[in-house]
Amino acid sequence: MTIEARYGVPTVAFHTDKFDRVVRSVAAVNGMPGLRQVFVPQPVVGKSSAELRAYVDGADPLTGRSVMQEVIEGLTKPLEADPHVAYDRSTPRLVEPDTDENLHRLFLENHWTDCLPIVLPTEDRVAAMFAQTRRKPDEVVGRMRPTHFREAWEYTVEKVAVNAVMAGARPEYFPVILALAASNVTARGSTTSSAAAMVVVNGPVRHEIGMNAGTGAMGPYNHANATIGRAYGLLSQNLQGGSVPGVTYMGSQGNNYGYNNVTFAEHEERSPWEPFHVQHGFRPGDSTVSVFTGCRSTAYTFALREKHWKEHVRNMLRGMDPHIPPTLLLDPTTARQFIDRGGFTKKDALIDWLYDSARMPAGEYWDYQLIQNYIYPLATFGEEPWASKLKAAPDEMVPMYRREDIHVVVVGGETNPYWRIMGCTYAKTVSVDDWR
């Protein structure tokens, strides 16, 4: 689109057929519904050069026409005027009165739910949310979109309240949900790798609304944890313009984390280190939410063994994809073991060790598909630290991650020192107090 629109160069975009609806939708919302598109079969991963050449020499699976003929025509024939395309992005503020059964069906059929039962957002229920914030119902909270290829949609306090009610959240949770909405980070990203989000809550609000940081904190055992995370998912899909498989959501397998986006409170009182939000510039008495994206991989183990714990942790780190940095989710018992075994009295010292330990041969690093897709172009343009890695010999050990991308959060009830690494990317921390 950029080459065609900015530079006026005739362009034909190649895609696999699974992306038919989404690429046409993206072209349309960017004002170029007539952009020339050609499709080949899926998959292309793992195919030989001969098999890929057969795709190009064969027929477009959607039109049945020769792929190369479509390319030639796209590059040589004048671009026809784009047809006028009108979009109604709005949803009604109110729907017509009806039975509960019919209203639930209406919400489900319009893709306004996560396909689980909802609490119907009546005016009284939505108004109860407003009582928990000084912000006005028509005040803009933020803007969100499923990918950077799409336009960002703007939404108000009232729109966020509607989704909070639908999720079953209590009014006292609303400032936390508003802070999540104000992050402008979607929990319904359209990546094909089926990523979900993770939310960590810090500060006094944890106790004020009864969140769980102990036993079962990451499971379905706490109303605030469950419904706040669900509200974040619902507001993301509804207020970013939708999340429909094949159109605005392309996660090939999907991700069960998406139902409540791994939402929990950090166990600050049992942590031997400073809370996560303090690391990011907030005071201990501030209430915050921290958002992580790209949750799609984990590694776990039991405690830290006396003899080979360093090797065990390195093996866990090596088992992660180097494109997605690690966040250690430590039971308080394990956090103290990192001090007892490794002497990491400061969290920064542990992160330094993790950065130095997570290494692999440069040849292996550059062979990862996501590194090729996203990091290699940055390296070729001289961006560090990747440019230096590109110069390394194939057998030279290079860091898998940037140090600033590695994080540690303490959560759990100390019933046993199991712990895990979540592959995810820290996005930002937002004040809850600003939305009271």
Secondary structure as GFF3:
##gff-version 3
##sequence-region A 1 436
A	DSSP	alpha_helix	2	7	.	.	.	ID=ss1
A	DSSP	beta_strand	13	16	.	.	.	ID=ss2
A	DSSP	three_ten_helix	17	19	.	.	.	ID=ss3
A	DSSP	alpha_helix	20	29	.	.	.	ID=ss4
A	DSSP	beta_strand	37	40	.	.	.	ID=ss5
A	DSSP	alpha_helix	49	57	.	.	.	ID=ss6
A	DSSP	alpha_helix	67	76	.	.	.	ID=ss7
A	DSSP	alpha_helix	100	109	.	.	.	ID=ss8
A	DSSP	alpha_helix	123	130	.	.	.	ID=ss9
A	DSSP	beta_strand	140	144	.	.	.	ID=ss10
A	DSSP	beta_strand	153	156	.	.	.	ID=ss11
A	DSSP	alpha_helix	157	166	.	.	.	ID=ss12
A	DSSP	three_ten_helix	171	173	.	.	.	ID=ss13
A	DSSP	alpha_helix	174	182	.	.	.	ID=ss14
A	DSSP	beta_strand	196	202	.	.	.	ID=ss15
A	DSSP	alpha_helix	205	208	.	.	.	ID=ss16
A	DSSP	alpha_helix	223	239	.	.	.	ID=ss17
A	DSSP	three_ten_helix	256	259	.	.	.	ID=ss18
A	DSSP	beta_strand	263	265	.	.	.	ID=ss19
A	DSSP	three_ten_helix	268	270	.	.	.	ID=ss20
A	DSSP	alpha_helix	276	279	.	.	.	ID=ss21
A	DSSP	beta_strand	288	302	.	.	.	ID=ss22
A	DSSP	alpha_helix	309	318	.	.	.	ID=ss23
A	DSSP	beta_strand	326	330	.	.	.	ID=ss24
A	DSSP	alpha_helix	332	342	.	.	.	ID=ss25
A	DSSP	alpha_helix	347	357	.	.	.	ID=ss26
A	DSSP	beta_strand	359	361	.	.	.	ID=ss27
A	DSSP	alpha_helix	362	365	.	.	.	ID=ss28
A	DSSP	alpha_helix	369	370	.	.	.	ID=ss29
A	DSSP	pi_helix	371	375	.	.	.	ID=ss30
A	DSSP	alpha_helix	376	380	.	.	.	ID=ss31
A	DSSP	alpha_helix	386	391	.	.	.	ID=ss32
A	DSSP	beta_strand	397	399	.	.	.	ID=ss33
A	DSSP	three_ten_helix	403	405	.	.	.	ID=ss34
A	DSSP	beta_strand	407	410	.	.	.	ID=ss35
A	DSSP	beta_strand	418	431	.	.	.	ID=ss36
A	DSSP	three_ten_helix	433	435	.	.	.	ID=ss37
###
